Amino acid sequence: MAEANPSPSTTTVTDVDVDSLAHCATYLSLQDLSNMGMSCKYLKRVAYSDSIWSHWFREHWPQQMPSASLQTLELREAYLARRTALKQIKFVDPLVADFYTVPRPYKQILLDGNDVVFSQGSSIGILKSDGLLSGRYPLTSLSDHNARITCMRLFSLTETSLFRNETQSKENVLVTSSCDRSIRLWWKGSCQRCFRGHNGPVSALSDKLLGDGSSKVLASGGEDGTVRLWSLNSSGKRGQHALTATLYGHEKPVKLMSVSGHRTSLLVTISSDSKVRVWDTNTSSAEHISCCVGMTAVPGAPVNIKCHESMLYVAAGSSVIAIDLRTMQKVFTAATCQPKLYSFEIMPSKSLICTGGNGRAMLWDIRRNLETTKPEPIAELDGHTGPVTFLHMDQYKIVTGGPEDSFINVWETDNGSQTNSLICGPPDRASGCHALAVNGYRIVTASLGEEQGVLRFRDFTNASCPVAKPEDEHASKFWDTQSYSDTDGSDC
């Protein structure tokens, strides 16, 4: 009689020793490592192993590796504390580079990986940040537009017909709109597609692409009052067959567009007369254009709109109004800013919004204002000269600036505490913030003078000298009139 097969192995991942698992875990991302630590007690022990965090220090900040004799925190806590401090720009010694341009108004700046992308008039400039920091200035100029550029967006290459293989999965395409009535899609320093169809200047582009799966659609709005939908899967450089629908309904120029968070087929648009329309793009086609599924209006000139899940936040006039996209009813007033708003951003994961006013910004907790007709801010971000027209907001920091103030200010997102103040250019030439881009540890500002413009690039990745922590706030370096500039001396 044949011998029975032995029972199958019941070895699990927790049977592997901690050191071996910790070695494998060094290949995980920070998010994956966090997820692993929450799965069970044994894997939490692995995720907290000093060998993992020592590896992360050596990989990202080899010069900042804590000394064993001076170490007061576990390596994990030390790593995360440094990462948070860098994200909050709590250092005074970034790498800094200035790039001078013609004295033409800046419209927008984007940070795309290693590239700094900026627009002036009808031209786009692309700078390599590593070249800037090494003293080289490799500028790529894109000048196919023949009128002022009105908007720039970055979208993943994987969502277009240009995508070929997984090695390109982290690349982006640049999409621009212009007063020359065209929309252009750029990749690798050249125009890959040109879309035409509007009967006037193209004034707005959607903040995200519409649709699921492989059939991604770009929305544009024009001064002709129309909304047009373009397939990014169409072939041919001229994009003759890219236009999939033209949506009519607005009587004034379309100013802003945002894609709904709960249904990726829903597009929200607002025109210069503050009329809001919601379109279901799944029901649209070149022949069937009556796909408006909701309408409302808000008081005041539109400043910005943001969608989160089924809610729409409209900043217009002197207030931010929350509207339920399922009913098109106003739910509550999230913020007010007298006499008018200049900018608005939202951090949904923290239920926080930030508004820019004259001389200051304000931080608001959405949850606190749900049941009141008179919303109150949780923090006032004072200290600016003139209107705060530029706002960046992420889970770590808020960055504020305006064209009448030579400094931008940095604040903690959770409580509005100021962490830094940075001059927008060389002290003898800084003339206000005219454009702003922030991505992680990097900040780019644009300042405009009579004879030339200047882009100032800062990279805090390897900064090591923290902002001083005085005994009281009145002695703080960035509360005083002598705010930090990159030319200040430092003992670090």
N, C-alpha and C positions, 0 to 999 in steps of 0.2 A: 504493500500500500504506500502511495506517494506521501512524502512528508508535507504537512500543511505549510503554506506560505507564512513567514513571520508577519506579525501585525505591523501595519504602516507606522512610520515614525510620527511622533507627536511633538517634535521639537518646535518651539515658537521663538519669536524674536527676543522674548525676555529670557530665554535660555542662553543667549550670547552674553559674554561678559561686558561690563560697562566700558572698559577701555576700547574694546573692538568696536562697539556701537558708537562711541564718541568719535573714533577715527572716521567711521563712515559718515557721521553727522556733519563733519567739517565741509562736506560737499553740498549741504543743504543751504537754502536761502534763509535769511533771518526770519521771514514769515513762516517757512516750513519748520524751522527750529522751534519757534513759538508754538505752533500747532502740535508738534511732537511732545513738547513739555506739558501740554494740557491733556494728553491722552490717558496717562496713567502715572502712578507714583514712580515706577521703575524707570520709565522713559523720561520723566521729569528729572530724575537724578542724572540721567545721561545728558540731557539738554543743559544742565547747570554745571557740567564738568569743566574744570579750569582748562583742560587741554583744548576744548573747542574754542573758548574765548581767547585763549592765548594765540591760537591759530588766526582768529579774526583780527586781533590786534596786529600781529605780524603782517597780515595781508593788507590791511588798510592803513594802519598808522604805526609802522615799525619804530619810528623815532619816539613815539609816545607810550611805549610799553611800560606799564607801571613797574617800578622797582620793588622787589620782594621785601626789602627792608622798610620801604616807605608805604607799602600798600595797606590802606585802611578799609578798602572795600573788596568784596569778592570780585574776581576778574569779570564775571558777567555784569555785575552792577557797575563796575568801572567803565566797561565798554559802552553800556547803554547810557550811562550818564554823559560820557564824552560825546556820543552820537547825538543825544538830545541837545546838549549845549551848542554843538556845531549847527544843528538844524535851526536853533533859535538865534544864531549869529551872535553868540556871547563871547566873541574874540575880537582883538584889535589888530591882528597881524595877518590879514589875508594876502594872497598873491593878487597884485593889482596891475592892470594894463589899460592904457588909454589909446583909443583909435580916433583920429581926427577925420571929419568928413566935411563936405560942402555945407554951407549954412542954409540948409533947406529943412522945412518942418518934418519931424519924424511922425509917422502915423502909428507904427507898432514895432515891437521887438518880440521875438520868440527865441527860446533856447531849445535846440533840437540836438540832443546828444552832445557832440563836440562842436556843434555849429551855433554861432550867433547870427540870427536872421533878422534883418531890419529893413524897413521901407521908408523911402523919402521920395515924395512926388510920385513919378511913374517908375522909379527904379527900386530894385531889391538888391541888397548887399548881403553876402554870406561870408562870415569870418570864422576861421578855425581857432577855437579858444587856446589850444596848445601852442599854436603859432603866435598868438598874441603874447602869451606868457614867456615865450622864448625870445621875444624881440622881433619876430618876423610878422609881417602883416599880409598874409595871403588872402586877398579879397577877390571873391567871385561876384561879378556884377551881372544881374539879369535885367535886361532892358527891353523885353518884347512888348510890354504894355506901352501905350502912347498917351496915356492920361493918368491922373492921380490914382494910386492904389487905395482902395477903401477898406479892405479887410484881408487878413491872412489867417489861415487855419492849417494845422498839422493833423494828418490822418495816417493810420497804419497802412503801409504798403500792401499788407495782406488783404486789405479790403478793396483793392483795385485789380484791374486786368493786367497790371504790370508785374504782379507777383509771380515768381517762377519757382522758387525752392525755399526750403526752410532756412538756408543761410541768410535770407533777406528778411526773416521774420521780425527783426527788431528795427527795421528801417521805416522811415516815414516819408510821405509825400507832402509837399507844400501846395496848398491851393490858395489862389489870390483872386480877388475881384477888383474891378477898376471902373473908373468913369468912362473908359473907352468902350463900355457895354460888353466886355468879355470877361470870362472866367478862365484862368489858366492853371494847369496842374503841372508841377515841377518835380523833377527827380534827377539826381546826379548832375545838377548844375545846368539843366536845359529844360525847355518846355516840352512836355510829352503829350499834352492835350490842350485844345483851345475850344471852349464852349461859347457859342453866341446865340442869342435869342431875345434878350431884353431890348426894349425900344428906347432905352435911356441908360444912364449910369447904373451899375450894379452896386447896391448900397449895403447888402448884408449877406452873410453866409451862415448856414446852420452850424451850431456849436458841435454837433455830432452827426454822424451819418444815420440815415433812416433805414429801417428794415433789419431783418435777421438773415443769418446764413450768408450766402455768397452774393445775393442781389442787393448790394448797398447802393443807396441813393443820396446824392447831395442836393440840398435845397438852397436856392438863392432868392433874394428879394431885391426889387429894383425901384428906382424912382418913378417908374411907369405904373407902380401900384400892383404889379403882378408878382406871384410866387412861382418859381419854375423848378422842376425836378429833373435831375441829371443822373443818368446811370454811369457809375464809375467802372463798369465792366465793358463799356463800349470800346471798340477798337478804332484805330485811325486817328492820326494826330489832329485832324480838324474837328473831330467829335461831331460829325454831321448827324449821327443817329443817337446821340447821347440824350437829347431832350425827350423826356418821357411824358411830361404833363405841364400845362400852364394853368395856374389857379387864379381865378379872378374874384374880387370881392372888396379889396381895399380901395379906397378912393384917394388916398394920399401915399407918399413914398413909404415903402417898408423899411423900418429902422433896425429892428432886432428880431432874431429867430432863436428858438430853443426846442430841442427834441424832448418829448415827455419821458419821464423815468419809468412809468409803469407800462407803457405801450410804445415800442420803438417805431410804430407807424404813425404816431401822432406828432404833428408839428405845430408849435405855437408861434405866431407872428404878431408883431405890434407895429402899427404905422405911426407917422409923425403926429397924427391927430389923436393918438392914444387909444385907438380902437384895436381890441385884441380879437384875433380869430384863431380857432383851432381846426386843423385839417386832418382828416384821416386819409393818409396817402395810399393806403391799400385799396381804396375805392376809386382812385384817380386813374385816368388814362388820357391819351391825347384827345379822345373824343368826349369822354365823360369827365367834366371838370367841376361838377357841383359836389364837392366833398367837404365843405365846411360843416363841422359838426358842433360848433359852439362859438358864441360871440359875447363880448362884454366890452366895457370901456372903463378907464380909470382917469382920475383927475390929474392934470399936470403933464408936462413934457416927459416922454419916456427917457429913462437913464440906463436901465439894464433889466433883463429878465433872466430868471433861472428856474429850471424845473427840477423837482426832486420827488420821485415816486409819482403820486397822483396830484401833487400840489404844484402850483405855479406862484412864484414870487415876482411881483412887478414893482420895480423901483421907478417912481414917476413923481414929478413935482417935488413935494416935501415929505413923501411917505413911502413905505414898502407895504404892499397889500398882498395877503395870501389868498389865492383863489383855488377852489377845488375843481380840477379839470373834469370831474365826472358830472358835476352839476352846474359848473360855471358860476357858482355863487361865491361871494366874498366870505371868507371864513373869519379872518381877523386882520387887524392892522399890526404888523410885526415891528414897525419902527416909524418914527417921525423925526424930521430934521428941518428946523426952521432956519432961514427962510426957504432953503431949497437943498435938494440932494445933488451931489456931484458924482458919486460913485457908490457901488454896492457889490458885495460879495457874500457868499454863504458857505458855511462848513456844516453840511447836514449831519455828519456823524456825531457832531458835538451839539447839534441844535443851536448853533450860533450864527449870527449874521453881523456884518460890519458895514457901516455907512460912512461915506465921506462928506463932510460939510465944509463950512468956511472956517479955517484955522484949526480944525480938529476932526478926528474920526470918532465914531462911537460904536461900542460893542454891545450886542443885544442877545439875550437868551430867549429864543422863540417860545419855550415852554412857559416862561413867566408871563408872557404877554397874551396867552390864549384867552384869558377870561377878563381882560381889561380893555377899556376904550382909550386909555391913556398909557401907552407903553413907556417903560422907563429903561434906560440903558444900564448895563451892569458895570460899565467902565467908560470913561471919557478919555480919549487918546489925544491929549492937548499938546500944543507946542509948535504947530505949523504956522507958516505965514501964507495967507491966501487960501484958496479952495484946495481941498484934497481930491484931486481928480483921478489919482492912480491908487489902486488897492490890490494887494495880493494877499490871499488867505489860504493857509494849509493847516494841518493838525498841530503844527508846532509854533507857527509864527504868523503875524500880520505885518505887512510892509506897506507904508503909506508915503505918498509924495504928491507934489503939485508944481505947476509951472512957475509959481512965484516964490518958491522955497528952494534954496540951494542944497538942502539936506533931505534925505529920506530917513524915516524913523522905523525901527523894528520893535515889535511888541510880542509878548507871549499870548498865544491864542486863548488859553484857558482863563486868564485873569486880566489881560490888558496891561501888564507890567512892561515898562520899556526896557529893552535889552541892549539897544545900540542906536546910534545916529551916525549916518554916513553921508559925506559930502558927495555931490553928484559928478564932480570933475575936479580938475586942478583948482586950488583955492583962488587963483587969480582969474579963472575963466568960468567957474561954475555959475550958472545963471538960471537955476531951476531945473526941475525934473520934467522932461517933455515926453518920456516914454520909459517903461519899466518892465523888466522880465525877471522872474525868480524861479529857480528850480533846485530844490534841495539846498546844497551848500553854496550855490552860485547866484550872484545878482548882477544884472546889467542895467545901467541907467543911461539915458541920453540927455544931454544938456545942449542948449542951442544959444550961440552968441551971434553977434553981428557979422563977424568975419569967418567963423567956422563952427561946426558942431563937434561934439565929442561923445564917444561911447566909452563909458568906464566899466570894465569887467573886473569882478572880484570873485575869487575862489577861496572859500574858507576850509576846504577839505583837510589841509594839513596845518591849519592854524594852531598855535600852541600857547599864545599869551592871552589869558582871559581878561575880559573887562573887569576893572577894579571893583571890589565890593566894599564901599565905604561904610563907616559906622552909622551914618544917617543919610537919607536920600538927598539932603541939601548939598552934601559934598560929592555927590555922584558926578562922574565925568560927563555923562550925557544929559544930566538935568541942568548943568550950568550953561552959560552962553558959549563957552569954549568947547563945543562938541568935538567928538573925535573926528580926525581926518587922517587919511592914509599917510600924510607927511609928518604927523606928530612923532616925536621921539618916544621910545619905549625902552624900559629896562629889561624886558623879557628877552 
